[in-house]
Amino acid sequence: MNHANGALRFDGPHILIVEDDDGMRLLVSRALRESGYRVTACRSGAEMLSHFPGSIEVDLVLLDVMLPGASGVDLLQAVRLRSTVPVIMLSARSEEADRVLGLELGADDYIAKPFGRPELLARVRAVLRRAGIAPRPSAPSRPEVLVFSGWRLDLRSRTLLDPTAVSVDLSGAEYDLLLVFLEHAGRVLTRDQILEMSRARLASPSDRSVDTLVSRLRRKLEPPEEMPPLIKTVRGSGYILTGRVERG
């Protein structure tokens, strides 16, 4: 649906909102629609899960943590068993433990309530951009494939293949983090640098959000027992990707 003369557009990325508060669901839906997104709104986890897998095409899920019945954390786990769709958690609880748990379970971002419209839209754009869904600004041309320690990352399809050519699923935040490491291989990166370069505004640099992301990525890049880890911790400084990166 596309109206002329500056009216609303509904042909953008499709966002699924899961929020039991009627007023909040209406406000978020309106803000997204006025910014050109297609929106489907759900009141419960059961309604949300009916869309997975494949009853409708969803580009991003906004998932409230405090829902009646199954919690948002439980629903996130259920979604991750069925889909790699980007997920932003929404919660009135801002404790670090809650943010870290959501990130550990595969969330791509976390927004604490109350939040303003500019923050919501900025975070939605950032997650969609990392997922390769929203248009990206023009940039210098880059290689299409990065090869490291037998792994292959295809930048066109955003596909990661392990040394045995098996595909490894990455969330949007994990892909973004891996790309930062590959583009700065052999260089120690601080947590602040990782947050800035990846644009992954998952939490403040003072908490464990970067450590959580690195831990998730490490588990997926686990080398054979006789091989050193690809991502090393540099005590008191940050992290470094070891090994050589070849550009295809």
C-alpha positions in Angstrom: 0.0 0.0 0.0 1.5 3.3 -1.1 -0.1 6.7 -0.8 1.3 9.8 -2.6 1.5 13.4 -1.4 3.6 12.6 1.7 1.0 10.2 3.2 1.9 6.9 4.8 3.8 4.1 3.1 3.2 0.4 4.1 5.6 -1.3 1.7 8.7 -1.3 4.0 10.1 -4.0 6.2 7.6 -6.0 8.1 7.7 -5.7 11.9 5.9 -8.0 14.3 5.0 -6.4 17.7 4.2 -8.6 20.7 2.8 -6.3 23.5 -0.1 -7.0 25.8 -0.6 -3.3 26.8 -3.1 -1.9 24.4 -1.9 1.7 24.7 1.8 0.8 24.2 1.0 -1.5 21.3 -1.0 1.2 19.6 1.7 3.9 20.1 4.5 1.7 18.8 2.4 0.5 15.8 1.6 4.0 14.9 5.2 5.2 15.1 6.4 2.4 12.9 3.7 2.8 10.3 4.2 6.5 10.1 7.9 5.7 9.4 7.0 3.4 6.4 7.1 0.0 8.1 4.5 -2.7 7.7 3.2 -3.8 11.1 1.5 -6.8 12.6 0.5 -6.5 16.3 0.0 -9.4 18.7 -1.3 -9.5 22.2 0.1 -12.8 23.3 2.9 -15.3 22.8 0.6 -17.8 21.4 -0.6 -15.4 18.7 3.0 -14.5 17.9 4.2 -18.1 17.6 1.4 -18.8 15.1 3.4 -16.7 12.6 6.5 -19.0 12.9 7.6 -20.6 10.7 6.4 -18.9 7.6 2.7 -18.0 7.8 3.8 -14.4 7.1 7.2 -12.9 6.2 8.6 -11.1 9.3 11.8 -9.0 9.1 11.9 -8.0 12.8 10.2 -8.8 16.1 9.6 -6.3 18.9 9.0 -8.6 21.9 7.9 -7.4 25.4 9.5 -9.3 28.2 6.6 -9.1 30.7 3.7 -10.9 29.0 0.9 -12.9 30.5 1.5 -16.7 30.4 4.8 -17.4 28.6 7.4 -14.6 29.3 9.2 -12.8 26.5 12.4 -14.7 27.5 10.6 -18.1 27.0 9.1 -16.8 23.7 12.6 -15.7 22.5 13.9 -19.2 23.1 10.9 -20.7 21.2 11.5 -18.3 18.3 15.2 -19.2 18.1 14.3 -22.8 17.7 12.4 -21.9 14.6 13.9 -18.8 13.1 16.9 -16.4 13.0 14.7 -13.3 12.6 16.1 -10.3 14.4 14.5 -9.7 17.8 14.5 -6.5 20.0 13.4 -7.1 23.6 11.2 -4.4 25.3 11.1 -4.2 29.1 10.3 -1.9 32.0 13.0 -3.8 33.9 16.4 -2.3 33.2 18.5 -4.6 35.4 21.8 -5.7 33.8 21.0 -9.4 34.5 17.8 -9.2 32.4 19.7 -7.6 29.5 22.5 -10.1 29.6 20.0 -13.0 29.7 18.2 -11.8 26.7 21.4 -11.3 24.8 22.6 -14.7 25.8 19.5 -16.3 24.4 19.9 -14.6 21.0 18.2 -11.2 21.2 19.7 -8.6 18.9 19.0 -5.6 21.0 17.2 -4.5 24.3 15.2 -1.3 24.9 14.3 -0.3 28.4 10.9 1.3 29.0 10.0 4.1 28.9 11.6 4.9 25.6 11.1 7.8 23.1 10.1 7.5 19.5 13.5 8.6 18.2 15.3 5.9 20.2 12.8 3.2 19.1 13.2 4.1 15.4 17.0 4.4 15.6 17.3 1.0 17.1 14.9 -0.6 14.7 16.9 0.9 11.8 20.2 -0.3 13.2 19.0 -3.9 13.7 17.5 -4.0 10.2 20.6 -2.5 8.8 22.7 -5.2 10.4 20.4 -7.8 9.1 20.8 -6.5 5.6 17.1 -5.5 5.3 17.1 -1.7 5.4 18.8 0.3 2.7 22.5 1.0 3.5 24.3 4.2 2.7 26.7 4.1 -0.2 30.2 2.9 0.8 33.4 1.9 -0.9 33.2 -1.5 -2.5 34.3 -4.4 -0.4 35.3 -8.0 -1.1 32.4 -10.5 -1.5 34.0 -13.2 0.6 36.3 -13.2 3.7 38.3 -16.4 4.4 39.9 -17.0 7.8 41.3 -20.2 9.4 39.3 -22.3 6.9 36.1 -20.4 7.6 34.3 -18.5 4.8 32.0 -15.5 5.3 30.0 -14.5 2.2 29.1 -10.8 2.5 26.4 -11.0 -0.2 24.4 -13.8 1.3 25.6 -13.2 4.9 26.4 -16.9 5.0 29.1 -18.3 7.3 30.6 -21.7 6.4 32.8 -23.7 8.8 36.0 -25.5 7.6 33.8 -28.5 6.7 31.5 -26.3 4.5 28.6 -26.5 7.0 26.6 -23.4 7.4 26.6 -21.7 10.8 23.6 -19.5 11.7 24.4 -16.0 13.1 22.1 -13.5 14.6 22.3 -9.9 13.3 24.5 -8.8 16.2 26.8 -11.8 15.9 27.3 -11.2 12.2 28.0 -7.5 12.8 30.5 -8.4 15.6 32.3 -11.0 13.4 32.6 -8.5 10.6 34.3 -6.0 12.9 36.8 -8.6 14.0 37.6 -9.7 10.4 38.1 -6.1 9.3 40.5 -5.5 12.2 42.2 -8.9 12.4 45.4 -8.9 14.5 44.4 -5.7 16.3 43.3 -5.5 19.9 39.8 -3.9 20.1 38.4 -2.5 23.3 34.7 -2.9 24.2 34.0 0.7 23.4 35.6 0.3 20.0 33.6 -2.8 19.3 30.3 -1.0 20.2 31.2 2.0 18.1 32.3 0.1 15.0 29.6 -2.5 15.1 26.8 0.0 15.8 25.4 -2.6 18.1 23.8 -0.4 20.8 22.9 -3.3 22.9 23.6 -1.7 26.3 26.1 0.7 27.8 29.7 0.0 27.3 30.2 -0.4 31.1 28.1 -3.6 31.3 28.7 -7.1 30.0 26.9 -6.8 26.7 30.1 -7.0 24.6 31.4 -9.9 26.6 28.1 -11.7 26.1 28.2 -11.2 22.3 31.8 -12.3 22.1 31.0 -15.4 24.2 28.1 -16.3 21.9 30.3 -15.8 18.8 33.2 -17.8 20.3 30.9 -20.8 20.9 29.9 -20.8 17.2 33.6 -20.5 16.1 34.8 -23.2 18.5 38.0 -24.7 17.0 39.2 -28.3 17.3 40.8 -29.0 20.7 44.4 -28.9 19.3 43.8 -25.4 17.8 44.0 -22.1 19.6 40.8 -20.0 19.9 40.2 -17.6 17.0 39.1 -14.8 19.3 41.4 -14.2 22.3 40.9 -12.1 25.4 43.6 -9.6 26.1 43.4 -9.0 29.8 42.7 -5.4 30.7 42.4 -4.4 27.1 39.7 -6.2 25.1 39.7 -8.8 22.3 41.7 -9.8 19.3 41.0 -12.0 16.3 44.0 -14.1 15.6 45.0 -15.6 12.2 45.1 -14.2 8.7 42.1 -12.9 6.8 42.1 -13.3 3.0 39.8 -11.3 0.8 38.1 -13.0 -2.1 
